Amino acid sequence: MDARSLFRYLKNGGVVAYPTESCYGLGCDPNNRAAVKKILRMKKRPQTKGLILVAARFKQLQPFITPLSKEQIAKAQSVWPGPHTWLMPARKHCPAWLTGNHTTLAVRITAHPDTARLCKNAGMALVSTSANLSGGKAARTARHCRALFGNQVLIMPGLVGHQRKPSTIQDFLTGHIIRS
């Protein structure tokens, strides 16, 4: 799918399944509430938990998080690109369907070449949540995604990276590790 078609598909509420560092992920336009709700329904995941945004570069995350100093950007980029998710303070206008019951937003710059290409072609950060039913085993293949979600998603080809566990999640302000 070319970049223009992908952009239109996502803007119209489409959901994609794509390979990441550790599993297939489900993604959509983070500003499209209906698309996010579709992912939450498919996964049987409560909105209150919040979601991760994945991007190819920092600029794609900036509309969703509070501005950072040069030092803070350097801190974030010390582990990016890679499987490290920061919980950063969300902008006041950041949609609640992304943050859930939190004042922070989970964000990551991917090191996976297919995921980075997807974000670049889409021209935006994407919602990134594991392709699974809530609490279930995450899909590691396109075939498993198709078994779980059928034709509800556009499955992007590619191979999952070599990470065996999901990204580390760390609070950006306190340094507290939420998931390692």
BELWOQUI-V703323 format. One record per residue. N is the residue number from 0. RES is the residue in one small letter. SS is DSSP state (A for helix, B for strand, O for the rest). Layout:
N_RES_SS + N_RES_SS
This chain:
0_m_O + 1_d_O + 2_a_A + 3_r_A + 4_s_A + 5_l_A + 6_f_A + 7_r_A + 8_y_A + 9_l_A + 10_k_A + 11_n_O + 12_g_O + 13_g_O + 14_v_O + 15_v_B + 16_a_B + 17_y_B + 18_p_B + 19_t_O + 20_e_O + 21_s_O + 22_c_O + 23_y_B + 24_g_B + 25_l_B + 26_g_B + 27_c_O + 28_d_B + 29_p_O + 30_n_O + 31_n_O + 32_r_A + 33_a_A + 34_a_A + 35_v_A + 36_k_A + 37_k_A + 38_i_A + 39_l_A + 40_r_A + 41_m_A + 42_k_A + 43_k_O + 44_r_O + 45_p_O + 46_q_A + 47_t_A + 48_k_A + 49_g_O + 50_l_O + 51_i_B + 52_l_B + 53_v_B + 54_a_B + 55_a_O + 56_r_O + 57_f_A + 58_k_A + 59_q_A + 60_l_O + 61_q_O + 62_p_O + 63_f_O + 64_i_B + 65_t_O + 66_p_O + 67_l_O + 68_s_O + 69_k_A + 70_e_A + 71_q_A + 72_i_A + 73_a_A + 74_k_A + 75_a_A + 76_q_A + 77_s_O + 78_v_O + 79_w_O + 80_p_O + 81_g_O + 82_p_O + 83_h_B + 84_t_B + 85_w_B + 86_l_B + 87_m_B + 88_p_B + 89_a_B + 90_r_O + 91_k_O + 92_h_O + 93_c_O + 94_p_O + 95_a_A + 96_w_A + 97_l_A + 98_t_A + 99_g_O + 100_n_O + 101_h_O + 102_t_O + 103_t_B + 104_l_B + 105_a_B + 106_v_B + 107_r_B + 108_i_B + 109_t_O + 110_a_O + 111_h_O + 112_p_A + 113_d_A + 114_t_A + 115_a_A + 116_r_A + 117_l_A + 118_c_A + 119_k_A + 120_n_A + 121_a_A + 122_g_O + 123_m_O + 124_a_O + 125_l_B + 126_v_B + 127_s_B + 128_t_B + 129_s_B + 130_a_O + 131_n_O + 132_l_O + 133_s_O + 134_g_O + 135_g_O + 136_k_O + 137_a_O + 138_a_O + 139_r_O + 140_t_O + 141_a_A + 142_r_A + 143_h_A + 144_c_A + 145_r_A + 146_a_A + 147_l_A + 148_f_A + 149_g_A + 150_n_A + 151_q_A + 152_v_O + 153_l_B + 154_i_B + 155_m_O + 156_p_O + 157_g_O + 158_l_O + 159_v_O + 160_g_O + 161_h_O + 162_q_O + 163_r_O + 164_k_O + 165_p_O + 166_s_O + 167_t_B + 168_i_B + 169_q_B + 170_d_B + 171_f_O + 172_l_O + 173_t_O + 174_g_O + 175_h_O + 176_i_B + 177_i_B + 178_r_B + 179_s_O
